[in-house]
């Protein structure tokens, strides 16, 4: 009988912790893009943030004649 009670208690605690973990709100991830100018060079830059933390930044040169990424 004590094993059944202990098993039920462990199951109830595990289920409760699982439900609580699902209630934690995830921080939103945002992606922003901007064109940066340095002299005659134009770059398209993407910034990925989660909450207030920057996860990644990438920049690629834009071709002045075609507007395509180089």
C-alpha positions in Angstrom: 0.0 0.0 0.0 2.8 2.6 0.8 4.3 2.0 -2.7 0.9 2.8 -4.3 0.6 6.0 -2.3 4.2 7.0 -3.1 3.7 6.3 -6.8 0.5 8.3 -6.9 2.3 11.2 -5.1 5.2 11.1 -7.5 2.8 11.1 -10.5 0.8 14.0 -9.1 3.9 16.1 -8.5 5.4 15.3 -11.9 2.1 16.2 -13.6 1.9 19.5 -11.6 5.4 20.4 -12.6 4.7 19.6 -16.2 1.6 21.8 -16.2 3.5 24.6 -14.5 6.3 24.5 -17.1 3.7 25.0 -19.9 2.4 28.1 -18.3 5.8 29.9 -18.6 5.4 32.6 -21.2 8.1 32.6 -23.9 9.8 35.8 -24.9 9.0 37.0 -28.3 11.6 36.8 -31.0 11.8 39.8 -33.4 13.7 40.2 -36.7 14.4 43.7 -37.9 16.0 44.8 -41.2 17.7 48.1 -42.1 19.9 49.4 -44.9 23.1 50.9 -43.4 25.3 53.3 -45.4 29.1 53.5 -45.0 30.4 56.0 -47.6 29.2 54.6 -50.9 28.6 51.1 -49.6 25.1 50.0 -48.7 24.5 46.9 -46.6 21.2 45.1 -45.8 21.4 44.1 -42.1 19.1 41.7 -40.2 19.0 41.6 -36.4 17.4 38.8 -34.5 16.4 39.5 -30.9 14.8 37.5 -28.1 13.4 39.9 -25.5 16.2 42.5 -25.1 19.0 40.1 -26.0 20.6 40.2 -29.5 20.8 36.6 -30.9 22.3 37.3 -34.3 23.2 40.1 -36.7 24.1 39.6 -40.3 24.8 42.1 -43.0 25.2 41.7 -46.8 26.5 44.3 -49.3 23.9 45.6 -51.7 24.8 46.1 -55.4 24.2 49.8 -56.4 23.4 48.9 -60.0 21.0 46.0 -59.5 19.9 46.3 -55.8 20.8 42.6 -55.4 22.7 41.2 -52.5 26.4 40.6 -53.3 
